[in-house]
Amino acid sequence: MSFDMYCLGRKEAIEHDEEGIFEYINENEAYPELFKVWEAFYEGSIIDPECSNRIVLELIALREELSEQDRKAYSRLVDRLQSFFCFSYVEKASIRCVSD
């Protein structure tokens, strides 16, 4: 199952093999905005631009928390997500979330 996100014609996805990153996020008080992404994974909700900005900051912190092995596995995903959520914030456009 992939988790697709759309913003002004741009698309980003968290693929099945990347879902392990949610282990760091799920109910971790350090990442309240990323937890909203986790919830959107199941609810298919909307993420507003201000939330996107906070998500970018949490992704920066998350990268530091990843184990060395997970850093190798998830670095590209974190980079893609940072770029996508930053785009949402800069363009002041909401993200629509859809899971398969």
C-alpha positions as MATLAB code, in Angstrom:
seq = 'MSFDMYCLGRKEAIEHDEEGIFEYINENEAYPELFKVWEAFYEGSIIDPECSNRIVLELIALREELSEQDRKAYSRLVDRLQSFFCFSYVEKASIRCVSD';
ca = [
       0.000    0.000    0.000;
       1.396    3.410   -0.855;
       0.456    6.696    0.721;
       0.085    9.415   -1.901;
       0.120   13.153   -1.285;
      -0.833   15.840   -3.803;
      -0.144   19.561   -3.830;
      -0.689   21.848   -6.844;
       0.124   19.200   -9.417;
       3.045   17.766   -7.465;
       2.869   14.276   -6.048;
       4.871   12.550   -3.350;
       4.412    9.058   -1.953;
       5.507    6.962    0.964;
       5.877    3.502   -0.524;
       5.197    0.253    1.281;
       8.904   -0.403    1.880;
       9.284    3.099    3.400;
       6.461    2.783    5.937;
       8.953    1.695    8.614;
       9.750    5.358    9.203;
       6.406    5.596   10.991;
       7.911    3.497   13.804;
       9.842    6.612   14.827;
       6.784    8.829   14.570;
       3.893    6.781   15.916;
       2.820    8.335   19.219;
       6.197   10.012   19.742;
       5.553   13.327   21.486;
       8.593   14.848   19.800;
       6.823   14.701   16.425;
       3.218   15.893   16.803;
       2.976   17.177   13.229;
       4.515   14.061   11.704;
       2.009   12.086   13.746;
      -0.674   13.959   11.794;
       0.891   12.535    8.627;
       0.645    9.079   10.240;
      -3.040    9.725   10.943;
      -3.590   11.045    7.412;
      -2.146    7.763    6.162;
      -5.333    6.087    7.369;
      -7.820    8.942    7.189;
      -6.958   10.555    3.853;
      -7.101   14.067    5.237;
      -5.746   17.499    4.291;
      -2.503   19.018    5.611;
      -2.440   22.806    5.626;
       0.633   24.897    4.688;
       1.414   25.975    8.264;
       1.430   22.344    9.362;
       3.709   21.565    6.403;
       6.237   24.085    7.696;
       6.263   22.464   11.136;
       6.613   19.044    9.502;
       9.778   20.208    7.722;
      11.291   21.189   11.075;
      10.335   17.837   12.592;
      11.844   15.969    9.635;
      15.148   17.730   10.305;
      15.043   16.512   13.916;
      13.914   13.040   12.888;
      16.904   12.604   10.594;
      19.178   13.006   13.623;
      17.234   10.380   15.591;
      17.389    7.687   12.913;
      19.779    4.844   13.627;
      22.722    4.541   11.251;
      21.072    1.666    9.416;
      17.729    3.464    9.164;
      19.443    6.681    8.116;
      20.743    4.846    5.065;
      17.301    3.400    4.368;
      15.254    6.569    4.921;
      17.516    9.505    3.998;
      16.115    9.793    0.478;
      12.566    9.613    1.832;
      13.257   12.351    4.387;
      14.812   14.522    1.658;
      11.803   14.002   -0.642;
       9.342   14.748    2.143;
      11.212   17.878    3.224;
      11.143   19.194   -0.322;
       7.456   18.366   -0.771;
       6.282   19.875    2.530;
       8.484   22.932    1.971;
       6.814   23.402   -1.431;
       3.401   23.284    0.264;
       4.445   25.944    2.753;
       6.120   28.263    0.242;
       3.176   28.047   -2.169;
       0.651   28.338    0.705;
      -1.129   25.280   -0.711;
      -2.692   22.416    1.210;
      -1.737   18.793    0.680;
      -4.394   16.202   -0.089;
      -3.571   12.750    1.290;
      -4.782    9.472   -0.221;
      -3.868    5.917    0.751;
      -4.493    2.839   -1.350;
];
